[in-house]
Amino acid sequence: MDPIRRKLLKTGAAAALMSAAPNLFSQQNSQGGSASAFYESGAVRIHYEEAGSGFPLLLIPGGGLDSSIASLKSARPFNPIEEFKGEYRTIVADLRNANTGQSSGPLAIDRPWDAFTDDHLGLMDHLGIDKFMVLGLCIGGPFIWNLLERAPDRVVAAVLAQPSGFSPDEPKLFYERNMASWGPEFVKRRPEITMAEVGQFLTEMYVKNGDFVFTVSRDFVRNCQTPVLILPDDIPVHPYATAMESAMLAPNAEVSLFPWKEPEERIPLAVRHIRSFLKAHRPA
């Protein structure tokens, strides 16, 4: 075979393979598997995975600033991917600059919460998703309130499981914990960033905004019309009082039984409540 014809045939085969890739990806998801990829926007690079099919459900892992796909897959008391991929198109990403993940980007000192929300909304745009539901654990709580303020017409319903929040008994808890754990590991990986800059970032994130749910005001929650389901916890980083205050303020809020994680026999009841809540608000 002459070299020119061989090259043309190879090029055609490669093109055919590339055109088939989206179908292969869809088939993998429809069979319950997961697919991993990256979304890039300027200096930001977000690692994400999809599993399942159906109406889009954004999952936000717990773990604070080390929120990652791995932390969601090993989440306690339940793994939302395994629970919901049979009914929804689940999307989960490593948080920007999580030490345990593969996402990276600038340290947004002046607007930390909004920068993370930019990543969540940018990922949905990248996937061609307009409206979606969201389930978040721990730090996912403040992220969800920010999503509801930034994109009220896109988030159909939201579940906040053991949400993080401000506690007047330990006002600098998140700043101190992250300065001791997340910050030192982060600057090891990113030596161009100093601990002083990390301190500024955490101050903007948790100290200057150190009230209620960190991202929005009580007035916003009081006027938020999006249906929310809140599953409160009662530990310092997931204060019960803050979770219940937001539930009492939000006009379309539901609350799970409490405690819902102990004894273990209660966990399936809480998951059933989540499932029925999502089903009730899922668009036809």
N, C-alpha and C positions, 0 to 999 in steps of 0.2 A: 504494500500500500504506500502511495507516495506521501511524503511528509506533510504536505499542505492538507490533503484529505484527512489524514490521521488527526491533525490538529483540529480541524473543523468538527470531526466526530466527537473528539474529547470535549470540545467546548459545548457542543449540543447536549452531551450527556450531563455535563455539570449544570447547565441551565435547567435541564429537566429535573435534576435532583433538587435544585434550589426551589423550583416552583412547587415541588411536591412537599417540601419541608413543612409549610403551614398545615397541610392535611395530615401529615404524620403527627405533628404536635397536637392537633385537635383530637386525633384518634387516641393518642396516648392519654389525654385528659379524660376523654369520654369513657375510657376503660378504668378510670380511677387512679391512674398514675399521676406523677407530678413532673413538671418541667421547670428547669432553672434557666434564668437568663439575666441580662443586665440592661438597665435603662440609663442613658447618659444625657445630661443637660449641662452644657458648659463644663465646669470643673467638678460637677457632681456625678457620681457613678453609683447607682443603686442596684444591688443584687436582690432578685425576687424569685419567687416560685409560684406556680399555679397548679391547682389540682381540682379535679371534678368538673362539672358542667352545670349550667343553669343560671339563675340570676346572680350577678356578681356580689360577693361577700368579702370585703376587705377585712383581714385579720391583723390586729396590731399586737405583737407579743409583749409580754411583761419583761421585767428585768432592768427597768430604769434605762440609763444611757447605754447599757449593754443589751438592749432589746434586739433579738435576732431570730432568724428562722429556727435555729437550733434550740433556742430557749423556748419557743412555742411548741416544738415537737416533743420536748421533754417536760412540758408545762404540767403542773399540778394545780388543781385537782383533775383536770381533763385536758385532752389535746383537741383543740377546736378543728384542726384540719381533718383528723380522723372522724370526728363527730359529724361534720357538715359537708364534706366533699361529695357525699352521695346525693345531695340535694342542691348544692350551690357551686358556682365557679369561685373557688376560694383563691384569694391572692394574699400573699404575705411577703414582707421584705425585711432585710436587715436594716436596722436604723443607721442613718448616716453616722459614721465614726464609732460604731459599737466595736469594742475590742474583740468581741467574739464573732463578728460578722465580716462580710466582704464589701460593704458599702462604704464610700468615702466621699469627702467633700470639704469645703472650707468650714472653719469653726465660726459660725455666725454669731459673733459676740453681741451685736446690737439687736438681733431679732431671733433668738434661738428657737422659740416655739414655732414661729411663723416659717422659719427655714425648714423645719421638719414637716410642717403641713404642706409647704411647697412641694416637698418630695412625694408625699402621699398623693396629692392632687395631680402632680406631674406624671406619676406612674399610671394613674387612672386614665389621664389623657393619652399617654403613650400606648395604652392597651385599647384605646378607642371606646372607653367606658364613660358614659355620661352619668347615669343614676346607679347607685349602689347602696348596699347596707354595710354596716361596719360593726365588728365585735372587737373590743380591746380589753386587755388585761393590764392592771397596774398602771404604768405610765400611759397606757392606751386611753385611760379615762380623760386626763387633760387633753390629749391629742384629739379625742372625739369631740369634746366641747369646742375646741378650736376649729375643727372641721365643720361643725354645725354653724358656727358664726361665719366662717369664710365661704362655705358652699351650702347654704341652707336648701337650695333647690336641687341639689344633687344627692344628698344623703337621705334615703327613704326612711330608715329606722336605725337605731343604734343600741348596742348592748355594752354596758360598762360593768365588767366583772372585777371585783376587788380593786376599785379605782384608787389611784394615788390622790393625795390631797394635803392641804395645809392643816397642821395641828398647832394651836397656840401653845400647847405644852412643850413642844420641841420645834421652835420656829426655824432653826437652822439645820435641821436634821438632814435634809437632802444635800445641802451645800457641803456639810462636813463629811458625809458618807462618800460623796463623789470626789471630793478633794483627797480622800484617803484611799479610794479604790480605783474608780474609773480614770481619774485624771493622771496619776503616775504611769499607768499602763499605756494610756493614750499618747503621752509625750514621748515614751520610749519608741513608739511606732512612728511618731511624727516629730522628730527632733527640731524642726523649724518652729514649733509651737512651744511656748514656755508655760510653766505652771502659773505664772502671773496672769497670762491670757486665759488659761482654764478657769482661774478664780473669777475673772471678769465675766466670763461666759456663764458660770454657775450663779454668780450674783444677779445677773440680769434674768436668769431663768427662774431661780428659786427664792431669791431674797427680795429684789425689787418688786417681783410679782408674788411675793409670799403671802397670799391670802386665798382662802376658799379653794378653788380648783386650779389655781395658777394661771389659767389661760383666758378665762372670761369672768365677767362680773355677775353678781347675783341678779342684777336687773336683766342681763341677757338670758340667764336660765329661766327667770320668771316669765319671760315673753317668748321662749323658744317653743315652737309648735311641733317640732319633730318628735315622734314617739320614741321614748327611751325606756330601756329596762335596766335597772341597777341591781347588782348583786353585791351588797356591802360586805366588807371584811371588818376586822377589829384589831389591827396591829398598828404600830406607830406610822409605818409608811402607807398604810391603807386605812385611814381613820374612819371609824364608823360614823361619827357625828357629821363629818363633811359629806360623806356619801348620802346620808339620810336627809341632810339639809337640802342638797341638790334635788333629791327625789321629791321632797315636799314642795319645793319651789316650781319645778318643771310641770306645766299643766297637763302634759300627756305622758307622765311617768308611771311606770310600774316598778314594784320592788319584789324581789324573791323572798322566800322564807329565810329566816336567819336564826341561828347559823345554818349555812347551807353546805359547808365543807365537812362538818363534823356532827355526828358520826358519818362514816363513809357512805352509809346507806342513803344519805340525803343527796349525795352528788347527782345520781341519775334523775332525781326529782327536779333539781335545778336545771339540768341540761334539757329535760323535757319542757320546762318553762321557757327556756331560750328558744327551743325549736318551735313551740307553739306561737311565741311572740313574733319570731321571724316570719313564719308562715302567714300569720294574720296580716302582716304589713307588706308582704311580698307582692309586687305588682303582678297582675294577671299576665 
